[in-house]
Amino acid sequence: MSIPFVDLKAQYESIKNEIDSAIESVVNQTSFIGGSVVKDFEAAFAEYVGVKNCVGVANGTDAIEIALRALGVGPGDEVIVPALTWISTAGAVNSVGGEPIFVDVLEDQRTINPALIEEKITQKTKAIIPVHFYGLPAQMNEIMTLARKHNLKVLEDSAQAHGAQIDGNLVGTIGDIATFSFYPGKNLGAYGDAGAIVTNNDDAANTCRMVSNHGQLTKHDHQIIGRNSRLDTMQAAILKAKLPYLDEWTEARIRVASWYNEKLRDGVTKPTIPLNMKHVFHLYVIQSPKRDDLMSRLKQEDVGCALHYPTPLPHLKSYSYQNHQIGDFPVAEKLCSEILSLPIFPELGEEQVDRVCDIINVNA
């Protein structure tokens, strides 16, 4: 039985009429940049998250970079980021002239460890970027307490956590500003690159909108130096068609994760979910000292799997100039040697999960 890591075709076929109609509408209107379709999606996503403002941008990486500019982060500023996440979180800090300061993560939750943040705060620290990782929220209560104590801004990187919750509050509503990616494989995915910034701060939202559209809010009125990072109209139409299904797909992901939790034996470490959090399982990630053997066996059996991510950010060549040594981030280093992402998508069936678990249980 061949099992893909993710099956985007299955999702498309489940709502084919809505997607085809959305695409056809954009083509018929020949409105390919901006327009009411983008505004409608921005309004719908802002309502879904529960914030006043949503600014659509070209991708999730641009979203972080533009949001940092709106928070006033620039050359010489330091921004605290987790040692284990996708490169965009840290790279965006460099792109605005700042310096990412890495903090190790919690082994059980894989998100940034709040207890280690304060020792990294200096007079140059301007912001913290907690990442809601794999679909599990970061420890925002502790992070917000630290941020208020030290007068720091908080940017929630929510790229992997559409619909995740802490104490009943959706991620993206807790910090000063938040960013989302709509990369095709995300819980809410476009059919190309797309992203968004959400915030309750009107001034920050206006700055983001100007930066993403050549520094203008109205045509030819360039108030600041901006860039071109607009949400593509076709992607906005597709996202608007998909958004009403997001909660249904989230519950399906949670159901798949519950099957894994039930069927995987004790030879592997399964995800930890704090009682006050809702994990939306963008990824289902196990942990095993025999990770490489398990990955090889799954691939032999034509089962998709992946590493998210194989190297802590501070140990990448791109950050060698910071001179970090092995042992500086022991939890992230251990996780990177043991984590393995298993197939998970809303349409995955229990029989397929049984097959994946059988392979792992025999070899764990």
C-alpha positions, 0 to 999 in steps of 0.5 A: 500500500503506497501512502503519500506524506500529503495528498493535495489532490484528494482535498481538491477533489473534495471541493472541486466545484468550489475551487473551479468556480473560484478560479473561473470567476477570477479569469472571467473578471480578468482581475488578477492583481488586488481587487474585491477578491483579495479584500473579501478573503482578508476580511473573512480570514480576519473574522476567522482569527478574531482580529480587526485587520488582515493584510494579504502578502505574497508568502509567509516569509514576506509576512514575517519580514513586513511585520517586523518592519511594522514593529520597528525592528531594524538594523542593530536590533535583536530578536529572540527566535527558537533554535528549532523551526523553519529558516524563515523565522530567523532569516526575516530578522536578518532581512530587516537588518536585525540579528536573530538570537536563538533560544533552545526549545522544550523537548516535550512540546518542541516550542521555544522554552520560555525559561531560557528567554530572559537570559538572552535579553539585552538592551538591543532586544526588540522583539520575540518571535514564538513559533506555534510549531507543528500545529501546537501553540507556544507557551504564550502566557509566559512569553507575554509576561516576559515581553511586558516586563522588558517592553518587547514586541511579540510576533506570533509565527503561526505558519503551521497553526491555523486554528490552534488555540490556547485557553480557547483563544486562537493563535494570532490574537495574543501577541502584537502581530501575527503571521501566517503562511498559506503554502500549499501543504499548510492546513489552509493552503493556496495553490502557490505561495501566499501569506498574511499578517493579522493584528488588532493594531490599525497603525501596524496594519497600515504600515504592513499594507504600505510596505507590501504595496510599494509604500502606498495605500493609494496609487502613486502616493508612496509614503515610505520605501516599500516593496512588491509583496501582494497576495495574488488574486487567484490565491485569494480566491482559492483560499476564500473557497477553502476557508469554510472547510478549515475547521472540518479539516482540522478536526479530521487531522486531530482524528488522524492524530488520535489514531496514531496516538492509539496505535503506536506502541511505546517504542516511540515518543508521541506528541505532547499536548498541554491541557489548555491547548488545541493542537491542529497537527499540521505535522504529526511528529514522533521521536525515536533514537532509531529514527533513521532506521524507521525512515528507511523502512517506511520509504522501502514500504512506499510510505511518505515521511519527512524531517522537520527539521534536520538541523537546528538553525544556529548550526546551519552554515548561514549562521556559522558567523555566530560561532555556536558550538555543538551543545549550545542547544542540547534539546534542539540538537537531540530532537533533530537527531530523533524526530520524524514526521509521519503522513497526516492530512484530513483525507488519510484513512484509518487503514492507512494509519494502521499500515504506517503504525504496523511498520513503525511498531515492528521496527521501533 
